[in-house]
């Protein structure tokens, strides 16, 4: 079961380890063509999709037509 603050913590985690944030911190600029873990927007969108849908299969980014 989710507790108060769990969703917010998940959103923070999703945006803290995305490629755009890490690249900006490391080199001062972002190179979207080199992303391997997705942008913060993509990670948050997929997190919400899984949370709202409750179906792990709906979060299969490997089979998705677009991220």
HELIX and SHEET records of a PDB file:
HELIX    1   1 UNK A    6  UNK A   16  1                                  11    
HELIX    2   2 UNK A   19  UNK A   27  1                                   9    
HELIX    3   3 UNK A   32  UNK A   34  5                                   3    
HELIX    4   4 UNK A   40  UNK A   53  1                                  14    
HELIX    5   5 UNK A   56  UNK A   59  5                                   4    
END                                                                             
